[in-house]
Each structure stands twice: as C-alpha cells, then as structure tokens.
Amino acid sequence: MAGNRDRFSTFSTATRLKQLGERTAAHVYRSQNRRQVRRSRLTGRAALLVLVLCTLVVALAYPMRQYVSQRSEIAEQERAADAAAKRLERLRDEKARWQDDAYAEQQARKHLHFVRPGETGYIMADPGAEAAQQRRTGHAGSDRPWYSNVWDGVDKADRPGD
C-alpha cells in the first residue's frame, strides 16, 4: 500500500489531470468516429427508404384518386337511383288514384270546372289575383294592345337584374 501511495505521489495533480483529460478526449474522439460511421450508414438507408416511399406515393397517387372519384360517383348514382325509386312510387300511387272514378271526377270538377247535369256552376273571380297581376306587370294588360304587352316582355327580358 505504501508502494501505491508512492507511485501516486510521484505524479503531480496537474499531470494526473492532463492524463485524465487526454484519455477522455481519446474516448470522445473514438465514440465520435463510431457515431459518424453509423450516421453515414443510417443516412444511406434512410435515403433509400425515403426514395422507395416517394416512389410508392407517386405510383399509388393516380389509382387512389381514381378510386375516390369512382366511389363518389357510385354514391351519387345510388342517391339518384333512390330518388328515382321514390318518384316511381309516387307516380304509381298517383296512377292508382286516377284509376278510381271518384278521384277522376273530383279532379275534373276542381281543375276543369266540370258540373253534373242539373247543377249550376259558378266561378268566382279573385280580386286579389287581378291586383297581384297588375302589380307584377306594372299595369293592366287589358287596356293596351297585345303587341305592347309582348314588347314590354321583351324589354323586361333584356334588363339585367329583373
């Protein structure tokens, strides 16, 4: 033990710190060299991986876009088919109603003002409808010649925003 103490005591603290610093620097330098070797190898692999992924993205982009657009078209066609089926059902119901003579008679009385023999038919003029027509056209159409009404219609059609 005394020999160990003599060996350590022969070196000064500065010399021991210098040796410790050199060993640490050598260790750090070796570890940096190892990391650099690993980094360069990993970077090549990463670049290859990125290249492969980019190639896959480019190769699959167009088919995926086509797939998505076709799926939206299919959904749109299904909605149109559903709407057509609903419309067909309404038309079948209406056709079945028209097969009933009572419904046909009711519609003839309502829209064509048909009356049964012996009945007296009356048509009531709605004064509000005539006033609304005059407001819509801006004047009464019956007190002007027909060609003036036609020409006013052409003029209205030419004006933007009306």
C-alpha positions in Angstrom: 0.0 0.0 0.0 2.8 2.3 0.7 4.2 1.5 -2.7 0.9 2.6 -4.4 0.9 5.8 -2.4 4.5 6.5 -3.5 3.6 5.9 -7.1 0.6 8.3 -7.0 2.5 10.8 -5.0 5.3 11.0 -7.6 2.8 12.4 -10.1 1.6 15.9 -9.6 -2.1 16.7 -9.7 -1.6 18.6 -12.9 0.0 15.6 -14.6 -2.8 13.4 -13.4 -5.5 15.8 -14.7 -3.6 16.1 -18.0 -3.6 12.3 -18.4 -7.2 12.1 -17.4 -8.1 14.8 -20.0 -6.2 13.0 -22.7 -7.9 9.7 -22.0 -11.3 11.4 -22.0 -10.5 13.2 -25.2 -9.4 10.0 -26.9 -12.5 8.2 -25.7 -14.7 11.0 -27.0 -12.9 11.1 -30.3 -13.3 7.3 -30.7 -17.0 7.5 -29.9 -17.5 10.4 -32.4 -15.8 8.4 -35.1 -18.1 5.4 -34.4 -21.2 7.7 -34.5 -20.1 9.2 -37.8 -19.7 5.8 -39.3 -23.1 4.8 -38.1 -24.7 8.0 -39.2 -23.4 7.7 -42.7 -24.7 4.1 -43.0 -28.0 5.1 -41.5 -28.4 8.1 -43.7 -27.9 5.9 -46.8 -30.6 3.5 -45.6 -32.9 6.4 -44.7 -32.4 7.9 -48.2 -33.2 4.6 -49.8 -36.3 4.3 -47.6 -37.4 7.8 -48.5 -36.9 7.1 -52.2 -38.9 3.9 -52.0 -41.7 5.7 -50.1 -41.8 8.5 -52.6 -41.9 6.1 -55.5 -44.8 4.3 -53.8 -46.7 7.5 -53.2 -46.2 8.6 -56.8 -47.2 5.2 -58.1 -50.3 5.0 -56.0 -51.5 8.6 -56.2 -53.4 8.3 -59.5 -55.1 5.0 -58.8 -56.2 6.3 -55.4 -57.6 9.5 -56.9 -59.5 7.4 -59.4 -60.8 5.1 -56.7 -62.0 8.0 -54.6 -63.7 9.7 -57.6 -65.3 6.5 -58.6 -66.6 5.9 -55.1 -68.1 9.4 -55.1 -69.7 8.7 -58.5 -71.1 5.5 -57.2 -72.6 7.2 -54.2 -74.1 9.9 -56.4 -75.7 7.3 -58.7 -77.1 5.4 -55.7 -78.7 8.7 -54.5 -80.1 9.2 -57.9 -81.5 5.7 -58.0 -83.1 6.2 -54.6 -84.7 9.4 -55.8 -85.9 7.7 -59.0 -87.4 4.8 -56.9 -89.2 7.3 -54.7 -90.6 9.2 -57.7 -91.7 5.9 -59.3 -93.5 5.0 -56.1 -95.3 8.4 -56.1 -96.2 8.0 -59.8 -97.6 4.5 -59.2 -99.7 5.9 -56.3 -101.0 8.7 -58.5 -101.8 6.2 -61.3 -103.7 4.1 -58.8 -105.7 7.1 -57.7 -106.5 8.1 -61.3 -107.9 4.5 -61.8 -110.6 5.5 -59.2 -113.6 7.2 -61.0 -114.4 9.3 -57.9 -110.9 10.8 -57.9 -111.0 11.5 -61.6 -114.4 13.2 -61.2 -113.1 15.3 -58.3 -110.0 16.4 -60.3 -112.3 17.3 -63.3 -114.5 19.4 -61.1 -111.6 21.1 -59.4 -109.4 21.9 -62.4 -111.8 21.9 -65.4 -114.8 23.3 -63.6 -117.0 20.4 -64.7 -120.5 20.1 -63.3 -123.0 17.3 -63.3 -126.2 17.6 -65.2 -128.7 19.7 -63.3 -126.0 21.5 -61.3 -125.2 25.2 -61.8 -121.5 26.1 -61.9 -120.2 29.3 -60.6 -116.7 30.7 -61.0 -115.7 33.4 -58.6 -113.1 35.9 -59.7 -110.5 36.6 -57.0 -110.0 40.4 -56.9 -106.7 39.9 -55.1 -105.3 37.8 -58.0 -106.1 40.6 -60.6 -104.4 43.2 -58.4 -101.4 41.0 -57.9 -101.2 40.5 -61.7 -101.3 44.3 -62.2 -98.5 44.8 -59.6 -96.4 42.1 -61.2 -96.6 43.6 -64.7 -96.8 47.2 -63.5 -100.0 48.0 -65.5 -103.3 46.5 -66.5 -102.8 44.4 -69.7 -106.4 44.5 -70.9 -106.4 48.3 -71.8 -103.4 48.1 -74.1 -102.9 46.4 -77.4 -101.4 42.9 -77.3 -98.2 43.8 -79.1 -97.4 46.4 -76.4 -97.5 43.7 -73.8 -95.3 41.5 -75.9 -92.8 44.3 -76.5 -92.7 45.1 -72.8 -92.0 41.5 -72.1 -89.0 41.6 -74.5 -87.7 44.8 -72.8 -88.0 43.2 -69.3 -86.1 40.2 -70.5 -83.2 42.4 -71.8 -82.8 44.2 -68.5 -80.3 42.5 -66.1 -81.4 42.1 -62.5 -85.1 41.9 -63.2 
